[in-house]
Amino acid sequence: MSQFDDFWEKRRQGYGMNLYRNKRKGWLGGVCAGLGEHLNIEPWILRLIAVGALLMFTSLAIFGYLAACVLLAKRPKKLKVKPQTEYDETAHQDRPRSMFRYPETPSERLRTARERLDDVLNRVETMERYVTSKRYNLDREFSKIQD
């Protein structure tokens, strides 16, 4: 197998990085949509950058786009790619990883943990006040009557 054949095989495999043109979501060649999927950003941002490059560097932008059309293979229809995820502390769930989202600094995470612990402590104190109050005994007696 020659190097040329090896290159085309890597191209068909998305260079091992899920790097394809996406013709289904794309406009012209699907380059911006494919790069958007790879970088986990919206394709319109890349389209805006491409138009800006076209206005500033016309011939370079055209050659670059055509080169990307040749170098990137069309996305296979049955390709199932699991997106990379990270845990979102504020939403308490996993979300797709984005290059524009940065993790919180350790000091911010510590501050968030302290706020949560303070909230839990306040709730426990409220429960303790209720359980040790006369109101709790009265409510318990009423619940016995209703049963």
TANORDA-V914454 format. One record per residue. N is the residue number from 0. RES is the residue in one letter. BURIAL is + if it has 16 or more other ideal C-beta (glycine too) atoms within 10 Angstrom, else -. D_CENTER is the distance of its C-alpha to the mean C-alpha in Angstrom with 2 decimals. Layout:
BEGIN
n=[N/N]
res=[RES/RES]
burial=[BURIAL/BURIAL]
d_center=[D_CENTER/D_CENTER]
END
This chain:
BEGIN
n=[0/1/2/3/4/5/6/7/8/9/10/11/12/13/14/15/16/17/18/19/20/21/22/23/24/25/26/27/28/29/30/31/32/33/34/35/36/37/38/39/40/41/42/43/44/45/46/47/48/49/50/51/52/53/54/55/56/57/58/59/60/61/62/63/64/65/66/67/68/69/70/71/72/73/74/75/76/77/78/79/80/81/82/83/84/85/86/87/88/89/90/91/92/93/94/95/96/97/98/99/100/101/102/103/104/105/106/107/108/109/110/111/112/113/114/115/116/117/118/119/120/121/122/123/124/125/126/127/128/129/130/131/132/133/134/135/136/137/138/139/140/141/142/143/144/145/146]
res=[M/S/Q/F/D/D/F/W/E/K/R/R/Q/G/Y/G/M/N/L/Y/R/N/K/R/K/G/W/L/G/G/V/C/A/G/L/G/E/H/L/N/I/E/P/W/I/L/R/L/I/A/V/G/A/L/L/M/F/T/S/L/A/I/F/G/Y/L/A/A/C/V/L/L/A/K/R/P/K/K/L/K/V/K/P/Q/T/E/Y/D/E/T/A/H/Q/D/R/P/R/S/M/F/R/Y/P/E/T/P/S/E/R/L/R/T/A/R/E/R/L/D/D/V/L/N/R/V/E/T/M/E/R/Y/V/T/S/K/R/Y/N/L/D/R/E/F/S/K/I/Q/D]
burial=[-/-/-/-/-/-/-/-/-/-/-/-/-/+/-/-/-/+/+/+/+/+/-/-/-/+/-/-/+/+/+/+/+/+/+/+/+/+/-/-/-/-/+/-/-/+/+/-/-/+/-/-/-/-/-/-/-/-/-/-/+/-/-/-/+/-/-/+/-/-/-/+/+/+/+/-/-/-/-/-/-/-/-/-/-/-/-/-/-/-/-/-/-/-/-/-/-/-/-/-/-/-/-/-/-/-/-/-/-/-/-/-/-/-/-/-/-/-/-/-/-/-/-/-/-/-/-/-/-/-/-/-/-/-/-/-/-/-/-/-/-/-/-/-/-/-/-]
d_center=[38.33/38.22/35.50/35.14/34.54/32.08/30.09/29.96/28.92/25.97/25.12/25.27/22.94/20.28/21.46/19.73/16.32/15.40/16.82/18.57/19.77/18.58/21.84/20.83/18.35/20.18/23.18/25.52/24.55/20.87/20.09/17.73/15.82/15.74/14.73/11.94/10.61/11.37/9.87/6.68/8.62/11.00/14.24/16.48/15.65/16.82/19.70/20.75/20.86/22.83/25.25/25.76/26.50/28.79/30.69/31.12/31.47/32.58/33.90/31.36/28.43/30.20/30.90/27.38/25.96/28.71/28.09/24.41/25.72/28.09/25.97/22.95/23.84/23.13/20.32/22.14/22.24/21.89/19.02/16.72/13.67/11.49/7.86/7.19/5.96/7.19/9.55/9.53/13.25/13.96/12.70/13.83/11.28/8.38/4.86/2.24/3.18/4.41/8.16/9.09/8.05/10.78/11.78/14.87/18.16/20.48/22.78/20.21/19.19/22.95/23.66/21.16/22.78/26.18/25.46/24.43/27.52/29.70/28.56/29.38/32.66/33.60/33.05/35.15/37.84/38.00/38.44/41.09/42.96/43.01/44.14/46.90/48.09/51.00/48.70/47.06/50.52/51.49/48.37/49.00/52.60/51.63/49.22/52.12/54.32/51.84/51.49]
END
